[in-house]
Amino acid sequence: MLVGSSVRRVAVIGGSRIPFARAHGAYAGIGNTEMLTAALRGVVERFKLQGLRLGEVAAGAVMKHSRDFNLTRECLLSTGLDPQTPGLDLQRACGTSLETAITVGNKIALGQIEVGIAGGVDTISDTPMVYPRAYQQLLLQSYRGRSPWQRARPFFGLRPRHFKPVFPSAVEPRTGLSMGESCELMARHWQIPREAQDELAHASHLNAAKAWKDGFNADLVQPFNGLASDNNIRADTTLERLAKLKPTFDPSSGQGTLTAGNSTPLTDGASAVLLASEEWARAHQLPVQAWLSYGKAWAVDFVSGRDGLLMAPAHAVPAMLDDAQLALQDFDYYEIHEAFAAQVLCTLKAWESEEFCRERLGRDRPLGTIDRSKLNVKGSSIAYGHPFAATGTRILAVLAKLLANDANAKRGLISICTAGGMGVTAIVERA
C-alpha cells in the first residue's frame, strides 16, 4: 500500500551545506563524494542524528563520474547515520535537490517514512572526461577477444585521434546552443535591458554579503577544506564595474547583454536539508522551521522555439498557485534561482504580460507583479554560485530559516529553472 490513512504535513527542520567555491579553486582536488558526505554529515551533526536510521536520504549530481553510480548511499555510510539507512540518487539538472526534497517530502506525507534528508552536489573541477566512442569500442572489442591474438588485434587500429578527450558540454543536444546563448535569445525576446540585469546581479552580491555579515549563514554553512564562507560573493562590486564587462555569450553581434557579472559562475559545492513528519520532530525535540507544502515540475517546448529554454518556471508557478488556491502576491519571500539575471527578469515579465498569460497559460488576466523588495533578500545564485544539483536545498534551507525568523511571514515561493527546458517550484509555509 503506497498511501497511509491520511496525508501529513512535511516539516523542514533545517539545512546545512559546505561553502560554495568557484570552480578550479578551493575544491579542485576533491569531488562529489567528499563534498556530499560533508554536507550530509553537517545535517547529521547539527541535528544529532548519529546512529539513527532514517527512512531515506535522497541526493544527486549533474556532473557525475560512472564510479558514483551509487553516490548517495556511499556518502551516507560515512556520516554516522545507521548503515541501514537507504540512499537514493536522483537528477533533474539544476532542480535536482529541490526535486529530492519533494520526493522525500512525498514519502513523509504519505506515511511511508518519518524522516529523511534531501540534498545535492556538483563539481566543475572534477568533471568526468571520456575518450571518443571509437576508442571505447576498440577497448571493448579487445575485452571480448577469446585468444591473445583476438585481444591484441584491435590495438593495431589505434590512431592519435582516439586519445583526444571529449570534454563535458553545457550545450543543449537538441538545439546546439549553450544555456547562456539560449538565455540571450530570451532576453532579446522579452526586451530585458543590460542595465536591469546588472542591477539584479548587484543586489544579489550586496544581499549575500550582508547575510554573511549579519550572521544569517552561520548555522547553515559548515567550514570545509579550508574554506569558511562562499568565495564568489563580491561585497565591493558596483554597477559601474558590472557595466564595463563584455558580453559573454554573444560578443560579436553588438546585441549581447549577458556577462560574467550578471550570470552565475561555475561553482563546486553541496547542500542538504532535514525533512520529517511533525510527530517525528516532536518526539526528537527538534523545532519545525517551516512546512514544505506544494511542489511542481514542468517542461516547455524550447526545441521548436515556442518557449525559451529557461521559461518552464513561468508555467510551473501558476499551475502550483492553482493547486494552492493562492495568488502570486500572496508571498512574503520569493526565492527565484538566478541562473542568469535575465532569466529571472524574463520570468517576472512573463507573469506581468497579458498576452503570455492568455495565450500560453490560458488565463484571463496576468498574474501581475511581485514586490521586488521580497525577492532573494539574502542573495542568490549569482552571488553564492550555482553547483547545479546543490542549489535547490540551499534555497530551501534559506527560505525555511527566513520564515522561522519572521513572525509576520506566512509563506515563501521557490522557483528554479533547469537545462532541458524544465523547472521545479515549491511553496514553503511558516510553522
C-alpha positions as CSV (number, residue, x, y, z in Angstrom):
1,M,0.0,0.0,0.0
2,L,1.6,3.3,-1.1
3,V,-0.6,5.7,0.9
4,G,-1.2,5.9,4.6
5,S,-4.6,6.7,6.2
6,S,-4.1,10.4,5.9
7,V,-1.8,13.0,4.2
8,R,0.6,14.5,6.7
9,R,2.4,17.9,6.8
10,V,6.1,17.8,5.9
11,A,8.3,19.7,8.3
12,V,11.5,21.4,7.2
13,I,13.8,21.1,10.3
14,G,16.8,22.9,8.8
15,G,19.7,22.5,6.5
16,S,23.5,22.5,6.3
17,R,25.9,23.0,3.4
18,I,29.6,23.5,2.7
19,P,30.8,26.9,1.4
20,F,30.3,27.2,-2.3
21,A,33.6,27.7,-4.2
22,R,34.4,29.0,-7.6
23,A,35.4,26.1,-9.9
24,H,39.0,25.1,-10.1
25,G,39.8,26.7,-6.8
26,A,39.4,25.6,-3.2
27,Y,37.8,22.2,-4.1
28,A,39.9,21.5,-7.2
29,G,41.4,18.4,-5.7
30,I,38.3,16.7,-4.4
31,G,35.0,15.5,-5.9
32,N,31.3,14.9,-5.4
33,T,31.8,12.1,-2.8
34,E,33.8,14.2,-0.4
35,M,31.6,17.3,-0.8
36,L,28.2,15.5,-0.4
37,T,29.5,13.5,2.5
38,A,30.5,16.7,4.2
39,A,27.1,18.3,3.6
40,L,25.2,15.3,4.9
41,R,27.4,15.0,7.9
42,G,26.7,18.6,8.6
43,V,23.0,17.8,8.9
44,V,23.7,14.7,11.0
45,E,25.9,16.7,13.4
46,R,23.7,19.8,13.6
47,F,20.6,17.8,14.5
48,K,22.3,15.0,16.4
49,L,21.2,12.2,14.2
50,Q,24.2,9.9,14.8
51,G,23.2,6.3,14.9
52,L,19.7,6.9,13.7
53,R,18.1,5.0,10.9
54,L,16.4,7.5,8.5
55,G,13.7,6.5,6.1
56,E,15.5,7.9,3.1
57,V,18.5,10.0,2.0
58,A,18.0,11.3,-1.5
59,A,20.5,13.4,-3.4
60,G,22.0,13.7,-6.8
61,A,24.6,15.3,-9.1
62,V,24.6,16.6,-12.6
63,M,28.3,16.2,-13.4
64,K,28.8,12.6,-12.2
65,H,31.5,10.0,-12.7
66,S,30.4,6.5,-13.6
67,R,32.2,5.4,-10.4
68,D,29.5,7.4,-8.5
69,F,26.6,5.2,-9.6
70,N,25.6,4.8,-6.0
71,L,26.7,8.2,-4.8
72,T,24.2,9.0,-2.1
73,R,24.3,5.6,-0.4
74,E,28.1,5.6,-0.4
75,C,28.2,9.1,1.1
76,L,25.7,8.5,3.9
77,L,27.7,5.5,5.0
78,S,30.4,8.0,6.2
79,T,28.1,10.3,8.0
80,G,27.4,8.5,11.3
81,L,23.8,7.5,10.3
82,D,22.7,3.9,11.0
83,P,24.1,2.0,7.9
84,Q,20.5,0.6,7.4
85,T,19.5,4.0,6.1
86,P,18.8,3.7,2.3
87,G,20.2,6.1,-0.2
88,L,18.6,7.3,-3.5
89,D,20.2,9.1,-6.4
90,L,18.0,11.4,-8.5
91,Q,18.8,14.0,-11.1
92,R,16.8,16.8,-12.7
93,A,19.5,19.1,-13.8
94,C,19.6,22.4,-11.8
95,G,16.4,21.5,-10.0
96,T,17.9,18.2,-8.6
97,S,18.0,18.9,-4.9
98,L,14.6,20.6,-4.8
99,E,13.3,17.6,-6.6
100,T,14.9,15.3,-3.9
101,A,13.2,17.4,-1.2
102,I,9.8,17.0,-2.9
103,T,10.5,13.3,-3.3
104,V,11.4,12.8,0.4
105,G,8.5,15.1,1.3
106,N,6.0,13.0,-0.6
107,K,7.2,9.8,1.2
108,I,6.7,11.6,4.6
109,A,3.3,13.0,3.6
110,L,2.1,9.6,2.5
111,G,3.3,7.9,5.7
112,Q,5.9,5.7,4.0
113,I,8.7,7.2,6.1
114,E,9.0,9.5,9.1
115,V,12.2,11.4,8.4
116,G,14.7,11.9,5.6
117,I,17.5,14.1,4.2
118,A,17.4,15.7,0.7
119,G,20.4,17.2,-0.9
120,G,22.6,17.7,-3.9
121,V,26.2,18.2,-5.0
122,D,28.1,19.2,-8.1
123,T,31.7,19.8,-9.2
124,I,33.1,21.5,-12.2
125,S,36.6,21.0,-11.0
126,D,36.4,17.2,-11.1
127,T,34.2,16.7,-14.2
128,P,34.3,13.3,-15.9
129,M,36.2,13.3,-19.2
130,V,35.9,10.4,-21.7
131,Y,37.6,9.4,-24.9
132,P,35.9,9.1,-28.3
133,R,33.4,6.3,-28.7
134,A,35.7,4.7,-31.4
135,Y,38.3,4.2,-28.7
136,Q,35.8,2.7,-26.3
137,Q,34.6,0.3,-28.9
138,L,38.2,-0.7,-29.6
139,L,38.8,-1.5,-25.9
140,L,35.6,-3.5,-25.7
141,Q,36.4,-5.4,-28.8
142,S,39.8,-6.3,-27.2
143,Y,38.0,-7.3,-24.0
144,R,35.7,-9.7,-25.8
145,G,38.6,-11.5,-27.5
146,R,38.9,-15.2,-26.7
147,S,42.6,-15.6,-27.7
148,P,45.7,-13.5,-27.2
149,W,45.6,-12.5,-30.9
150,Q,41.9,-11.5,-30.8
151,R,42.6,-9.4,-27.7
152,A,45.7,-7.7,-29.3
153,R,44.4,-7.2,-32.9
154,P,42.1,-4.2,-32.1
155,F,45.0,-2.2,-30.9
156,F,46.6,-2.1,-34.4
157,G,43.7,0.3,-35.2
158,L,44.8,2.9,-32.6
159,R,45.2,6.4,-34.0
160,P,46.1,9.7,-32.4
161,R,42.5,10.9,-32.7
162,H,41.5,8.2,-30.2
163,F,43.3,10.0,-27.4
164,K,41.7,13.4,-27.8
165,P,39.4,13.8,-24.7
166,V,35.7,14.6,-25.1
167,F,35.0,17.3,-22.6
168,P,31.6,17.7,-20.9
169,S,29.4,20.4,-22.5
170,A,26.6,22.6,-21.4
171,V,25.2,22.7,-24.9
172,E,21.6,21.5,-25.4
173,P,21.8,18.5,-27.7
174,R,18.5,19.4,-29.4
175,T,19.5,23.0,-30.3
176,G,23.3,23.1,-30.2
177,L,23.0,26.2,-28.0
178,S,24.6,26.7,-24.6
179,M,22.4,27.8,-21.7
180,G,23.8,31.3,-21.9
181,E,23.2,31.5,-25.7
182,S,19.6,30.4,-25.1
183,C,19.1,33.0,-22.4
184,E,20.4,35.7,-24.7
185,L,17.5,34.8,-27.0
186,M,15.1,35.0,-24.2
187,A,16.5,38.4,-23.1
188,R,16.1,39.7,-26.6
189,H,12.5,38.3,-26.9
190,W,11.4,39.9,-23.6
191,Q,13.4,43.0,-24.2
192,I,15.4,42.8,-21.0
193,P,18.0,45.6,-20.9
194,R,21.5,45.1,-19.8
195,E,21.1,47.7,-17.0
196,A,18.3,45.8,-15.4
197,Q,20.3,42.6,-15.4
198,D,23.3,44.3,-13.8
199,E,21.1,45.9,-11.1
200,L,19.7,42.5,-10.1
201,A,23.2,41.0,-10.0
202,H,24.5,43.9,-7.9
203,A,21.6,43.4,-5.4
204,S,22.4,39.7,-5.2
205,H,26.0,40.3,-4.2
206,L,25.1,43.0,-1.7
207,N,22.3,40.9,-0.1
208,A,24.6,37.9,0.1
209,A,27.4,39.9,1.7
210,K,25.0,41.4,4.2
211,A,23.7,37.9,5.1
212,W,27.2,36.8,5.9
213,K,28.0,40.0,7.8
214,D,24.8,39.7,9.9
215,G,25.5,36.0,10.8
216,F,22.5,34.7,8.9
217,N,24.6,31.9,7.3
218,A,26.5,30.9,10.5
219,D,24.4,27.8,11.2
220,L,23.7,27.0,7.6
221,V,27.2,26.7,6.4
222,Q,29.9,24.4,7.8
223,P,33.6,25.1,7.0
224,F,35.2,22.6,4.6
225,N,38.6,22.0,3.1
226,G,40.0,25.3,4.4
227,L,37.1,27.4,3.2
228,A,34.9,29.1,5.8
229,S,32.5,31.0,3.5
230,D,31.4,31.3,-0.1
231,N,34.2,32.7,-2.1
232,N,32.3,34.1,-5.1
233,I,30.5,37.0,-3.3
234,R,31.7,40.4,-4.2
235,A,30.7,42.8,-1.5
236,D,32.6,45.7,-3.2
237,T,31.1,45.3,-6.7
238,T,29.5,48.3,-8.2
239,L,27.1,49.0,-11.1
240,E,29.9,50.8,-12.8
241,R,32.2,47.7,-12.7
242,L,29.5,45.5,-13.9
243,A,28.7,47.8,-16.8
244,K,32.3,47.5,-18.0
245,L,32.2,43.7,-18.5
246,K,31.9,42.5,-22.1
247,P,29.0,40.2,-23.2
248,T,30.0,36.5,-22.8
249,F,27.5,34.6,-25.0
250,D,27.0,37.0,-27.9
251,P,30.1,39.1,-28.1
252,S,30.1,39.9,-31.8
253,S,26.6,41.0,-32.7
254,G,26.5,44.0,-30.5
255,Q,23.2,42.8,-29.0
256,G,24.6,40.6,-26.2
257,T,23.6,41.6,-22.7
258,L,24.7,38.5,-20.6
259,T,28.1,38.9,-19.0
260,A,30.2,37.1,-16.4
261,G,28.9,39.6,-13.9
262,N,25.1,39.1,-14.4
263,S,25.4,35.3,-14.9
264,T,26.0,32.5,-12.4
265,P,29.7,31.4,-12.1
266,L,30.8,27.8,-12.5
267,T,30.8,26.5,-8.9
268,D,31.6,23.5,-6.7
269,G,29.5,22.7,-3.6
270,A,27.0,20.6,-1.8
271,S,23.9,21.2,0.4
272,A,21.3,19.2,2.3
273,V,18.1,19.6,4.3
274,L,16.4,17.5,7.0
275,L,12.7,16.8,6.5
276,A,10.4,15.0,8.9
277,S,6.8,14.4,10.0
278,E,5.5,16.6,12.7
279,E,5.3,13.7,15.1
280,W,8.9,12.7,14.5
281,A,10.2,16.2,15.0
282,R,8.2,16.5,18.3
283,A,9.5,13.1,19.5
284,H,13.1,14.2,18.9
285,Q,12.6,17.7,20.3
286,L,13.5,19.4,17.1
287,P,11.7,22.7,16.3
288,V,10.0,22.9,12.9
289,Q,11.1,25.9,10.9
290,A,8.6,25.6,8.1
291,W,6.3,23.3,6.1
292,L,7.0,22.1,2.6
293,S,3.5,22.4,1.3
294,Y,3.5,22.2,-2.5
295,G,5.8,21.3,-5.3
296,K,5.5,21.3,-9.1
297,A,7.7,20.3,-12.1
298,W,7.1,21.5,-15.6
299,A,8.7,21.4,-19.0
300,V,8.4,23.6,-22.1
301,D,8.8,23.2,-25.8
302,F,12.1,25.0,-26.3
303,V,13.2,22.9,-29.3
304,S,10.7,24.4,-31.7
305,G,11.4,27.8,-30.3
306,R,7.9,28.1,-29.0
307,D,9.3,28.7,-25.5
308,G,12.6,29.9,-24.1
309,L,14.9,27.2,-22.7
310,L,14.6,28.5,-19.1
311,M,10.9,29.6,-19.1
312,A,9.4,26.4,-17.5
313,P,9.0,28.1,-14.1
314,A,6.8,30.7,-15.7
315,H,4.4,27.8,-16.3
316,A,5.0,25.8,-13.2
317,V,4.4,28.5,-10.7
318,P,0.9,29.4,-12.0
319,A,-0.1,25.8,-12.0
320,M,1.2,25.4,-8.5
321,L,-0.7,28.5,-7.4
322,D,-3.9,27.0,-8.7
323,D,-3.2,23.9,-6.6
324,A,-2.7,26.0,-3.5
325,Q,-5.5,28.5,-4.4
326,L,-3.1,31.4,-4.0
327,A,-2.2,34.5,-6.0
328,L,1.3,35.4,-7.0
329,Q,1.2,38.3,-4.5
330,D,0.4,36.0,-1.5
331,F,4.0,35.5,-0.5
332,D,6.4,37.2,1.9
333,Y,9.5,35.9,0.2
334,Y,10.4,34.9,-3.3
335,E,13.4,32.8,-4.0
336,I,14.0,32.7,-7.7
337,H,17.2,30.9,-8.8
338,E,19.5,33.3,-10.6
339,A,20.8,31.1,-13.4
340,F,21.2,34.4,-15.2
341,A,19.7,37.8,-14.1
342,A,18.0,37.8,-17.5
343,Q,16.2,34.6,-16.7
344,V,14.7,36.0,-13.5
345,L,13.6,39.2,-15.3
346,C,12.1,37.2,-18.2
347,T,10.0,35.2,-15.8
348,L,8.8,38.2,-13.9
349,K,7.9,40.0,-17.2
350,A,6.0,36.9,-18.5
351,W,3.9,36.9,-15.3
352,E,3.1,40.6,-16.0
353,S,2.2,40.0,-19.6
354,E,-1.4,39.8,-20.5
355,E,-0.6,38.2,-23.9
356,F,1.7,35.5,-22.3
357,C,-0.8,34.7,-19.6
358,R,-3.7,34.5,-22.0
359,E,-2.0,32.6,-24.9
360,R,0.5,30.4,-23.1
361,L,-1.1,29.9,-19.7
362,G,-4.8,30.1,-20.7
363,R,-5.6,32.7,-18.1
364,D,-8.0,35.6,-18.4
365,R,-5.6,38.1,-16.7
366,P,-1.9,38.4,-15.9
367,L,-0.5,37.0,-12.7
368,G,0.8,40.5,-12.0
369,T,3.9,41.9,-10.3
370,I,5.7,41.0,-7.2
371,D,7.2,43.2,-4.5
372,R,10.9,43.2,-5.6
373,S,12.0,44.0,-2.0
374,K,10.9,40.5,-1.2
375,L,13.0,38.9,-3.9
376,N,16.2,36.9,-3.0
377,V,16.6,39.0,0.1
378,K,19.7,37.1,1.3
379,G,21.2,37.0,-2.2
380,S,21.0,34.1,-4.6
381,S,23.0,32.1,-7.2
382,I,24.8,35.0,-9.0
383,A,26.4,35.8,-5.7
384,Y,26.7,32.4,-4.0
385,G,27.4,30.5,-7.1
386,H,25.5,27.5,-8.5
387,P,26.7,24.0,-8.0
388,F,24.0,22.6,-10.2
389,A,22.4,19.9,-8.1
390,A,23.1,21.7,-4.8
391,T,21.1,24.9,-5.4
392,G,17.6,23.7,-4.5
393,T,18.3,22.6,-1.0
394,R,20.5,25.7,-0.4
395,I,17.4,27.8,-1.3
396,L,15.0,25.6,0.8
397,A,17.2,25.9,3.9
398,V,17.5,29.7,3.5
399,L,13.7,30.2,2.9
400,A,12.8,27.9,5.9
401,K,15.1,30.0,8.2
402,L,13.7,33.3,6.8
403,L,10.2,32.2,7.6
404,A,11.1,30.9,11.0
405,N,12.7,34.2,11.9
406,D,9.9,36.4,10.7
407,A,6.8,36.3,12.9
408,N,4.8,38.3,10.4
409,A,5.5,36.0,7.5
410,K,3.2,33.3,6.2
411,R,4.8,31.7,3.2
412,G,7.6,31.8,0.5
413,L,7.9,30.7,-3.1
414,I,10.8,28.8,-4.7
415,S,11.3,28.8,-8.5
416,I,14.2,27.0,-10.2
417,C,14.8,26.7,-14.0
418,T,16.8,23.8,-15.4
419,A,18.5,22.6,-18.5
420,G,16.3,20.6,-20.9
421,G,13.6,23.2,-20.7
422,M,12.4,22.2,-17.3
423,G,11.6,23.9,-14.0
424,V,10.9,22.9,-10.4
425,T,9.0,25.0,-7.9
426,A,7.7,24.8,-4.4
427,I,5.7,26.6,-1.7
428,V,7.0,26.7,1.9
429,E,4.9,27.9,4.8
430,R,5.9,29.2,8.2
431,A,5.4,26.7,11.0
